[in-house]
């Protein structure tokens, strides 16, 4: 599939320069068409078949590793992480280690556990917004039950060393929990290679779905350590007089989900598989090479860590030096139909595999103090 064919699947590319996939992927025609097909079956449900949850699980396992039965279907990253936070048996004196300034979905579920007497320890980030695994390791002790971290930081685009951090967790008997919202579908992830115990993510960003779709991966190694907190009809065998949970990640599922959205999402997941995550990631680095070089030439402050290429992703944050001038630039870009995110004092640029070098160059021609 060449770039013209890929761009034809994303109608937004005809009307704007879309550099905002870290916020939400633009809807593609494959997902849209599958959604319409599903809705037609709702208009005339004669002969309608039950939704196959396992189909989504199989696609997710092909993209992210692990076995299909290790994936539960949930509605968002926050829901997935919340299920785990409430389901792990933690007590007063236990502690959880998290890097500072994580996304709220990877902070709030853990902070709530302070009510149980659980200590939350925040590892310091470096001056360049990177994370050294040693800063996490020095906070870990015999009472550390969980190390939680985002696979890609939403506020810098930094890609931490998951393998090293996973080793730290397992060496100390802690669960390794990963927020994959800004990573899944954009960078190569293998839950087994990185020794990830738990991983939650959403469909509406790099995985090319819509809001209301997501997943919770729980490795079969640790399935017994997490108790379901909202068991519904899909969490257990259908007895009337006893609760017999499934022995895999299905036990974390509740009741009916938005089947139309999940069915449509399957087309986005298949597109990612067809293109290949390694290809998508290489395109991300090529795009950000251009962005970083161009922004530096213009004298902007690059907030994203750039020392090591393998710590970079498709996300670049930069600043004009003041919030007022950054806001002015953001408004200018919006008028020109260049879509980015204004986040705190920075502008976040997040191109995807459908963006071209010409679009990156056009963006750079528009940015100035």
N, C-alpha and C positions, 0 to 999 in steps of 0.2 A: 504494500500500500504506500503510494508516494504522498508527498506533502499536500498536493492539490486534492487528492482523494480524501485525505484526512481532514483538511480544512472544510471540504464540502459537507462533512458531517456536523460541523459546528456553525450554524447560521450567524452567530454573533460576529464571526470573522469578516462578514460582509459589511458590517455597520460600525465596528469599533475595533480598537486594539485592546484586546482583553488580556490584562496582565494581573489577574486577580483570582487565580485558581486556589490560592491558600485560603481565601474566604469561602468561595463556592465555585465548583466547576460549572461552566455554562452547559445548559442542557444540549445534548447531541441528538441527532435525528434517530439514531438507532434506539436509544432509550425512549424517546418520545413516541416513535412508531409502535414499540412494544407495549407502551402504556395504553395507547389508543386501542390496540388489539385486545388488551385485557379488558378495557372498559366496554368494548362491544359485547364481550361475553356476559357482562353484567346486565346489559340491556336485554339480552336474550339468553338466559342461562340454561336453555334446553341442551342437555348433553355436556354441561360444564363439568370439568374435572377438578378435583381438589388440588390446591396449590402444593407443589413439591418443594418443601423446605430443604430437602437434601441437595437439590440442584444448586442452590446458593452456597451451601456448605462446601460442595465439591469445587466450585469456582474459587472460593476463598482459599481453600487449602492448596490449590494449584498456584495461586498468586503468592501466598504468604507462608507456605509450608505447613507441616503437621498433617493430621488426618481429618477428614470431613467431620467425624463425630466429635472432634475437639472444639468445634465452633457452635456457639449458640447465636441465634438471631435476636438482636435487640434493636432498640430504636435510636440509640445515640451512644457516643463515647461515654458521656457522663452516666448514663444508665448502666452501662457495662461496668465501669469502675465502681459505681455506687453499690451494685450487687456484690462485688468482691469485698469492698470495705466493710459492708454490714455482715457478710457471710463468713469472714475469717474470725476465728475465736481468739480475740485479743483481750488482754486484761491489764489492770493497773501495773505499771512498771515496764511494760513492753514499749518499744519505740519503733518509729517508721522514719526512714531517711529519704528526703526528697531534695532535689536542687532548688535553690531559691528562684522565685519568679516563674514557676511553672504555670501552665494554663490552669484556670480555675477548676476545670473538670478533673484535674489531677492534684488539686489542693483541697477543695471543699469536702470531698468524701472522707479524706484522712483527718482534716481538722475537726470534723464532727466527733471523731473518736477520742478527742481530748476529754469529752464528757465521761468516758470510761476510765480516765487516768492514763491513757496512752500518750506518750511523749512524741511530738513531731519535731524532727531535727532537720533544719534546712542547711544544705551544703552550699557554700559560697561559690559563685561563678567568678571567672577570671575577669581582669580589667577589659579584655577584648570580647567579653560575653561568651567565651567558650567555657567548657566544663572539663576539669581534670578529674579522672576517676579517683585519684588520690584524695581529693577533697571530700568525696563520698566515703571512701574507705576509712578515713580517720574518725568518722562519726559512728561507724558500725561497731557494735559490741555483742556480747552474748544475748542481750535482750532485744536485738534488732530482729523484727519479724518480717518486715517488708522494705524493699528498696524500690521506689517508684520513680519513673522518669519518662519524659517524652522522647520518642525516637527521632523527632525533629522539633526544634523549639519554634513555637509560633511567633515569638517576639524577636527572633534573630536569624532564624533559618539554620542554626547550628545543628550538626549531626553528631551526637555523642558516640563514644565507643561502646556500643551495646555489649559486645563480646567481653570486654574487660569488666564492665559493670556487672554483667551476669555472673562472671567468675567470682567477683567479690561477694555477691549475694549468696551464691551456693556454697562458697567456702565457709560462710558464717551461718549457714542453715536458714537463710531468709528467702522469702518469696521474691522473685524478680518480676515486677509488674511494669508494663510498658503502655504508654498512651501513644497510639499510632495514628491519631487523627491527621497530623500533618506529614505523615510518612507513607502510609499504605497507598500504593498506586503510583508513587513518585520515586522512591528509592528501593533498591533490592532489600527485602527482608526475608529471613528464613528463621522461623521461630525455634527450630531445632538447633540450627547452627549457633544462634545467639543465646541458647539455653533460656529462652523466655518461658516463664511459667504461666503468666497471664498477660493478655494483650487485648485492648479494646480500641475500636475505631468506628468511624462514621462513613457513610456512603457518599455524602454530598460534596466532598472536596475532591481529592485526587483519584478516588475510586469511581468517579463519573456517575454517581447516583443522585438521589434527591434527599431533602430533609425527611427524617423519619426512618431512615435505613441505617443499620449498623451491625456490629458483630462483637462478640465476646469470645476470645480464645482462652481456653483453660487446658493446659497440658494434662494428659492422663496421669503424669507423675504426681500431680498435686490435687487431682480432682477431689480426693477425700478430705482435703484440708479446708474446703469452702462449702458452707451449708447454704442451700437456696433460701432466699428471704421472701420471695413472692411466687411460690409454686402455683402454677396454673395447670390447665388440662394437658399441656404438652410436656410437663416436667416429669411425669411419672406414668407408670402403667395404670390403665383405667379400671382399677378396682373401686368398689363403692365403700368398702369398710376399712381400708388401710392405705397408707401412703408408701408406695414402693417406687422410689426415684429411679430414673434411668441411670445407668452406671457411666454415662458420658456427659458431655457439656449440655445436652438437651435438658438436663435437670435444672438449668438456670433460666429456661424459657418460661414464659407465663402463659397468657392466653393468645387470642387472635391479634395478629399484627396487620399492618397495611399491605395486604397481599399484592395489590395493584402496584405499589411502589417497589416492593421487593422483586416482583416479577420483571418490571421494567429495568431495575438495577442490573439484572443478569446480563442484559445486552451491553451495558457499560463495562462490566467485569470481563466479558468475553472480548471486547475490543482491546482492553489492556493486555490480555493474554495473546491476542493476535499480533499486536505491535511488539510486545516484549518489554518487561520492566527495565532490563538492562539498556535497551535502546532508548527508552523514555528518560532514564537517568542520565545517560550520556548527552542527550539533547538538553537536559536541564543544566548540565555543567557548561555546555557550549553557550547557551543563552546567558548564563550568569557571568561567564568569562567576558562577554561583550559588555554586559551591564556594569560590572565592576570597573573594567578599564575605562569605559566612557564616563562614568560618574567621577572617578578619580581625576581624569583629565580636566573635568569641569570644576574641580575643587570641593566636591561634596564630601561630607563625613560618612564613611561606610561603617555602619553599626554592626553589620554581620561579620563574624570571624572569617578571615580569608587566608590565614597562614598556610593551612593544609587543604589541598583540593578535596581529599576524601572526607573532610568534615563539612563540606559545602553541599547545598541542595539547590532547589529551584527558587528559593526564597532569598531576597536581598532587601535589607533595610538600609535606608540612608536618611540623612538629615541635612537641612540647609544651615543649621546652627541655631535657629530660633523657631519657636512654635508658630509665630505669626507668619514668617516667610514660608514655612513649610505648608501652612494652611493655604496661603495664596497660590503656591505651586500646585497643590492638590486640586484647587478649584479650576486653575488654568487647564490642567490635564483633563478634568471632567468635561469642560466645555469643548475640548478637542476630541471627545469620545475616546479618551485613553483611560481605561479603568484600572485603578490601583486601590490600595487601602491607606487611609490615614490612621495610623496606630500610635497612640501616645504622642510623642514628639517627632515621630518618624513617618516616612512613606515606605510602605511595604510593596515591593514589586515581585510578582510570582508568575512568571510565564510558564506555559505548558508545552507539550510536544506539538501542538498545532500552531504555535507561534513561529514566525520567521525572523531571520536576521534583519530583514528590511523593517519589520515592525519594531524590533529593538532599536534600530538606528533612528527610526522616526520618533520613538519615545525620547531618545537621548537628544535629538534636535530640539525638542520642546522644553527640556528641563534647563532652567537657569535661575539664578537668584533674582 
